[in-house]
Amino acid sequence: MLSIVFGLIALSLGFWGLVKYWWYMVDVLIAILPLMLIGGGAIALLAGIKNTGMRTSFKVKKSAAQEAESSTRKQDE
């Protein structure tokens, strides 16, 4: 019950502040909009790349000696 009362008080104070200081809110929204666009664009780009199934390989190709060594380790196990 107490959380409902505090929630209603917080909502009413929030709406009051939104109406009274509307132009400050517009300035904040204008300042945050480019950051939201950059973040949303990066997330969309990464999601699109993930859905294409493309994989990147950051590993350096092994030399013939290293490949032979790794194959003998697998056989020993």
MOTA-V908847 format. One record per run of one state. SS is the DSSP state (H for helix, E for strand, C for the rest). FROM is the first residue (numbers start at 1). TO is the last residue. If there is no record, write none. Layout:
SS_FROM_TO ; SS_FROM_TO
This chain:
C_1_1 ; H_2_20 ; C_21_21 ; H_22_52 ; C_53_63 ; H_64_76 ; C_77_77
